[in-house]
Amino acid sequence: MATISREEVAHLARLSRLAVTDEEIDMFAGQLDTILQAVARVGEVDVEDVPATSHNVDLVNVLRDDVIDACLDRDLALAGAPDPFSNRFRVPQILAEGE
């Protein structure tokens, strides 16, 4: 298997804007090489007869029927509002006009 070079590690560090020492480059090269070898081994697994799946168990959605039910009366809802206005909740403005 191909190993990752010091130059490639230094290049990745520059792209990632990481300041690394020469000792860290050597350490990271070894670690990245180990990771790349592990990923390569996964690619060697025979999955010819394995069906593609998105989950390891079947998913079942549990949904209830939509039923129209009584809702809260507007006057009762607005009764707890600190500053109702024209049958609505009034809230502080957070954006200036034109934003």
Sine and cosine of phi, psi and omega as CSV:
sin_phi,cos_phi,sin_psi,cos_psi,sin_omega,cos_omega
0.00,0.00,0.56,-0.83,0.00,-1.00
-0.96,0.29,0.61,-0.79,0.04,-1.00
-0.98,-0.20,0.38,-0.92,0.02,-1.00
-1.00,0.07,0.70,-0.71,-0.08,-1.00
-1.00,0.07,0.29,-0.96,0.06,-1.00
-0.87,0.49,-0.62,0.79,-0.02,-1.00
-0.90,0.43,-0.63,0.78,0.03,-1.00
-0.92,0.40,-0.64,0.77,0.03,-1.00
-0.91,0.41,-0.69,0.72,0.03,-1.00
-0.89,0.46,-0.63,0.77,0.03,-1.00
-0.90,0.43,-0.71,0.71,0.05,-1.00
-0.87,0.48,-0.64,0.76,0.02,-1.00
-0.89,0.45,-0.67,0.74,0.03,-1.00
-0.90,0.44,-0.70,0.72,0.02,-1.00
-0.88,0.47,-0.56,0.83,-0.01,-1.00
-1.00,0.06,-0.02,1.00,-0.02,-1.00
0.84,0.54,0.71,0.71,0.04,-1.00
-0.96,-0.28,0.74,-0.67,0.10,-1.00
-1.00,0.04,0.91,-0.42,-0.03,-1.00
-0.80,-0.61,0.52,-0.85,0.04,-1.00
-1.00,0.04,0.18,-0.98,0.04,-1.00
-0.88,0.48,-0.61,0.79,0.02,-1.00
-0.91,0.43,-0.64,0.77,0.02,-1.00
-0.92,0.38,-0.59,0.81,0.04,-1.00
-0.88,0.48,-0.70,0.71,0.03,-1.00
-0.89,0.46,-0.69,0.73,-0.01,-1.00
-0.90,0.43,-0.73,0.68,-0.02,-1.00
-0.91,0.41,-0.58,0.81,0.02,-1.00
-0.87,0.49,-0.69,0.73,0.04,-1.00
-0.91,0.42,-0.69,0.72,-0.01,-1.00
-0.91,0.41,-0.70,0.71,0.00,-1.00
-0.91,0.42,-0.59,0.80,0.04,-1.00
-0.90,0.45,-0.66,0.75,0.04,-1.00
-0.88,0.47,-0.67,0.74,0.01,-1.00
-0.90,0.43,-0.72,0.70,-0.01,-1.00
-0.89,0.45,-0.60,0.80,0.05,-1.00
-0.91,0.41,-0.64,0.77,0.02,-1.00
-0.90,0.43,-0.67,0.74,0.02,-1.00
-0.91,0.41,-0.63,0.78,0.02,-1.00
-0.90,0.44,-0.60,0.80,0.03,-1.00
-0.90,0.44,-0.59,0.81,0.04,-1.00
-0.88,0.47,-0.61,0.79,0.00,-1.00
-0.93,0.36,-0.25,0.97,0.00,-1.00
-1.00,0.08,-0.15,0.99,-0.05,-1.00
-0.93,0.36,0.70,-0.71,0.02,-1.00
-0.99,0.17,0.93,-0.36,-0.01,-1.00
-0.89,-0.46,0.39,0.92,-0.04,-1.00
-0.81,0.58,-0.70,0.72,-0.07,-1.00
-0.98,-0.18,0.25,0.97,-0.02,-1.00
-0.99,-0.15,0.86,-0.51,0.00,-1.00
-0.94,0.33,0.55,-0.84,0.04,-1.00
-0.94,0.35,0.71,-0.71,0.01,-1.00
-0.66,-0.75,0.36,-0.93,0.09,-1.00
-0.96,-0.27,-0.31,0.95,0.01,-1.00
-0.62,-0.78,0.42,-0.91,-0.02,-1.00
-0.99,0.12,-0.18,0.98,0.07,-1.00
-0.75,-0.67,0.42,-0.91,0.05,-1.00
-0.92,0.39,0.67,-0.74,0.03,-1.00
-0.99,-0.17,0.67,-0.75,0.04,-1.00
-0.75,-0.66,0.83,-0.56,0.05,-1.00
-0.99,0.10,0.74,-0.67,0.06,-1.00
-0.97,-0.25,0.96,-0.28,-0.05,-1.00
-0.87,-0.49,0.52,-0.86,0.07,-1.00
-0.97,-0.24,0.35,-0.94,0.07,-1.00
-0.93,0.36,0.60,-0.80,0.11,-0.99
-0.97,0.26,0.86,-0.52,-0.02,-1.00
-0.82,-0.57,0.78,-0.63,0.06,-1.00
-0.95,0.31,0.79,-0.61,-0.04,-1.00
-0.76,-0.65,0.26,-0.97,0.02,-1.00
-0.90,0.44,0.67,-0.74,0.03,-1.00
-0.93,-0.37,0.16,-0.99,-0.04,-1.00
-0.92,0.40,0.72,-0.69,0.04,-1.00
-0.90,0.44,0.66,-0.75,-0.04,-1.00
-0.85,0.53,-0.71,0.70,-0.02,-1.00
-0.90,0.44,-0.60,0.80,0.02,-1.00
-0.93,0.38,-0.64,0.77,0.03,-1.00
-0.91,0.41,-0.69,0.72,-0.03,-1.00
-0.96,0.27,-0.26,0.97,-0.01,-1.00
-0.88,0.47,-0.49,0.87,0.00,-1.00
-1.00,-0.05,-0.03,1.00,-0.03,-1.00
-0.97,0.24,0.67,-0.75,-0.02,-1.00
-0.94,0.35,-0.47,0.88,-0.07,-1.00
-0.50,-0.87,0.93,0.36,-0.01,-1.00
-0.94,0.35,0.48,-0.87,-0.01,-1.00
-0.56,-0.83,0.85,-0.53,0.09,-1.00
0.79,0.62,0.78,0.63,0.02,-1.00
0.87,0.49,0.49,0.87,0.03,-1.00
-0.66,-0.75,0.27,-0.96,0.12,-0.99
-0.99,0.15,0.76,-0.65,0.07,-1.00
-0.99,-0.14,0.75,-0.66,0.01,-1.00
-0.81,-0.58,0.40,-0.92,0.02,-1.00
-0.91,0.42,0.59,-0.81,0.04,-1.00
-0.95,0.33,0.73,-0.69,-0.01,-1.00
-0.92,-0.38,-0.28,0.96,0.03,-1.00
-0.83,-0.56,0.61,-0.79,0.08,-1.00
-0.97,0.23,0.34,-0.94,0.03,-1.00
-0.85,0.53,0.66,-0.75,0.06,-1.00
1.00,0.01,-0.03,1.00,-0.01,-1.00
-1.00,-0.03,0.00,0.00,0.00,0.00
